[in-house]
């Protein structure tokens, strides 16, 4: 059942939130042993919240937009008094001292948070294989990855365990797993969803983003979690989004080389989408995003640089796993050495190197310049078109283990998604089913134009 129906039934008394929650948890337990989407289910607090909703209903009080809707959250988003580990040994026993604004907004609309989902450690990765605790399997093919880093949240929706979930997207971590798992996923405009309570990886790019089984549900959850938050100085008020009439919309299709380097199945999904667009008599225009070919290297330098600084706090003293028996420096180095996996260490080393005196200009500063070029290229394109259509990923879901020893090929999963993150614009994955595996296409729009993305997808996918 979709989120709108659940909320509608709960609000009209046809369904008890407690009953829905109990069934959801039972369903998760039945299905998740094969998938591994959840790191933990929150039985007690979920049932408590559901009973509160039911008693509010009995008293005749008004229920929220997400009354009784089960939602899963990625394990890097804080939910007060619940465990949050970022899928890292270093935070194995960390209990959230407060609740993220996005989660609080869900609770305020009477959603039920049913558990935390698996991810790549500290959101670094594209397959969820970097989790310190377990792997997650793609519900469409259990030998394949669900994508990452928000693989657990995508798989939970795809397997029908929850209608909605939250992930986070720094360079593609909502859009890519959404494409691999055949669900909708949104990377909101930078600043449109509060980052308060999101464990920091690359603060200048990341956003909490939702997954849903259909576009209306995606729109609904975004309307709940977005908006200015005093606790995040980079968040902005939801602008009054005025979408141009869909008839007048122009869709841009980049002709640059990287947009041609995709697998046959993805190309088929992309072309089918273009046909659908043309059948709607929406005009399509070729555009160029020249600097986009530099976005993956620039993204990885900036993201790693920010990670090297953000993750400095996990020294075993203030936060995190603490190795035994050592003092001061040796304790720091041993705790960090044992607490972080090799991918996290690789990023910290890369970032520290890129920021160090003598290399700063060549790496970090150059990457920042590329970021401005990419932003300018998107800006130019959006003077000509309203939306840009690309594939979301160069291939469909790859096999478990296929890329674990080849970080570079893993990083290249982000060729279509890193640019929007550098530019800070919004983009969503819409699923397309062509062969045995799901594929996705990505619609990107300028800052704070999420509604345009929802409208166009609704029109084309109806
Ligand atoms: N795959 C990218 C990375 O590993 C994106 C991660 C993300 O968006 N959190 O950094």
Boltz pocket constraint, residues with backbone or C-beta under 6 A from the ligand:
constraints:
  - pocket:
      binder: B
      contacts: [[A, 122], [A, 123], [A, 124], [A, 125], [A, 126], [A, 148], [A, 149], [A, 168], [A, 169], [A, 170], [A, 171], [A, 172], [A, 173], [A, 174], [A, 303], [A, 410], [A, 411], [A, 414]]
      max_distance: 6.0
